[in-house]
Amino acid sequence: MFSCKVARYKSQIFSNLKEKKANKILEIGIGTGPNLSYYGSNPDVQVVGIDPNPEMEKYARSSAASAGLPLSNFEFIHAVGEVIPLSDNSVDAVVGTLVLCSVKDVDMTLKEVRRVLRPGGVYLFVEHVAAKDGTFLRLLQKILDPLQQTLADGCHLSRETGDSITRAGFSSVELDMAFLSNATFVNPHAYGIAYQ
Ligand SMILES: C[S@@+](CC[C@H](N)C(=O)[O-])C[C@H]1O[C@@H](n2cnc3c(N)ncnc32)[C@H](O)[C@@H]1O
């Protein structure tokens, strides 16, 4: 159920890459590379994945190979979203899924995303965010947040990441929300597309 619903809204937002002819893609916090299967069918795609955890490189490379992405079309760089090692206006699309919960500085990361995106480029995102103020879930997230940060590698439960994306200065943002029944307190999820 969890993966089914995620796959549905990922398919929805990732279809924008083809429509916008996005051939140069940066993925921030690429992890093991679960999104690489969405790019493999484009023979012209060049993907750069960044992640501060060097352990992720071998998994991401293996996912790239499984996705049919030639290794010459995929580069893994050991780096953080707050300091992206790419030039200004250099990519057609930035992808980030379940990563702004873990970065040290959300606003700085979004500033970097905008810096590297070319004019007209797109930022595709899927992020779990804080529940509505005043709800029991929000209270639970507040209580569990310190433990979650310790156990889940710096992941924050109470970030209002959808608002941060909306305020980051993109020319427009299309944002939807989803509640994943199997994700318990790691809910809701904000997903969508922001236009540079
Ligand atoms: C929950 S995982 C998500 C991985 C992948 N994007 C996915 O959807 O499965 C979070 C990833 O963010 C990475 N990360 C943590 N801090 C980061 C930062 N400051 N900049 C970029 N990535 C970061 C972690 O190493 C990890 O691979």
PDBQT file of the ligand as one rigid body, heavy atoms in Angstrom, charges set to zero:
ROOT
HETATM    1  C1  LIG A 201      15.615   8.964   3.838  1.00  0.00    +0.000 C 
HETATM    2  S1  LIG A 201      16.985   8.931   2.776  1.00  0.00    +0.000 S 
HETATM    3  C2  LIG A 201      16.195   9.157   1.208  1.00  0.00    +0.000 C 
HETATM    4  C3  LIG A 201      17.003   8.609   0.082  1.00  0.00    +0.000 C 
HETATM    5  C4  LIG A 201      16.319   8.680  -1.282  1.00  0.00    +0.000 C 
HETATM    6  N1  LIG A 201      16.231  10.034  -1.749  1.00  0.00    +0.000 N 
HETATM    7  C5  LIG A 201      14.956   8.018  -1.244  1.00  0.00    +0.000 C 
HETATM    8  O1  LIG A 201      13.973   8.631  -1.646  1.00  0.00    +0.000 OA
HETATM    9  O2  LIG A 201      14.897   6.847  -0.820  1.00  0.00    +0.000 OA
HETATM   10  C6  LIG A 201      17.758  10.516   3.071  1.00  0.00    +0.000 C 
HETATM   11  C7  LIG A 201      19.046  10.683   2.292  1.00  0.00    +0.000 C 
HETATM   12  O3  LIG A 201      19.483  12.039   2.454  1.00  0.00    +0.000 OA
HETATM   13  C8  LIG A 201      20.873  12.033   2.621  1.00  0.00    +0.000 C 
HETATM   14  N2  LIG A 201      21.269  13.300   3.281  1.00  0.00    +0.000 N 
HETATM   15  C9  LIG A 201      21.395  13.562   4.610  1.00  0.00    +0.000 A 
HETATM   16  N3  LIG A 201      21.804  14.833   4.801  1.00  0.00    +0.000 NA
HETATM   17  C10 LIG A 201      21.928  15.378   3.561  1.00  0.00    +0.000 A 
HETATM   18  C11 LIG A 201      22.323  16.677   3.089  1.00  0.00    +0.000 A 
HETATM   19  N4  LIG A 201      22.654  17.657   3.933  1.00  0.00    +0.000 N 
HETATM   20  N5  LIG A 201      22.355  16.879   1.751  1.00  0.00    +0.000 NA
HETATM   21  C12 LIG A 201      21.993  15.907   0.886  1.00  0.00    +0.000 A 
HETATM   22  N6  LIG A 201      21.615  14.661   1.275  1.00  0.00    +0.000 NA
HETATM   23  C13 LIG A 201      21.573  14.411   2.585  1.00  0.00    +0.000 A 
HETATM   24  C14 LIG A 201      21.135  10.780   3.448  1.00  0.00    +0.000 C 
HETATM   25  O4  LIG A 201      22.491  10.364   3.382  1.00  0.00    +0.000 OA
HETATM   26  C15 LIG A 201      20.174   9.793   2.798  1.00  0.00    +0.000 C 
HETATM   27  O5  LIG A 201      20.766   9.115   1.722  1.00  0.00    +0.000 OA
ENDROOT
TORSDOF 0
